[in-house]
Amino acid sequence: MLWVLVVLIVLSASGLLYAARGPMRGTPGALPLTVVSVVQYLLAAVLAGARLMGVA
């Protein structure tokens, strides 16, 4: 079940990054979206790492 959450987080981060680096490039709202997507990628990596190490 944790893998489903990791996949959903990665998909969300990818969508935000696409929006920030694609259609919204150059707008003031692009930087916060980029920051949120990077944080989501880091969270997904931490969750996946915890699962692989047997902690979660």
Stockholm file with secondary structure:
# STOCKHOLM 1.0

chainA/1-56         MLWVLVVLIVLSASGLLYAARGPMRGTPGALPLTVVSVVQYLLAAVLAGARLMGVA
#=GR chainA/1-56 SS CHHHHHHHHHHHHHHHHHHHHTTTTTSTTHHHHHHHHHHHHHHHHHHHHHHHHTCC
#=GC SS_cons        CHHHHHHHHHHHHHHHHHHHHTTTTTSTTHHHHHHHHHHHHHHHHHHHHHHHHTCC
//
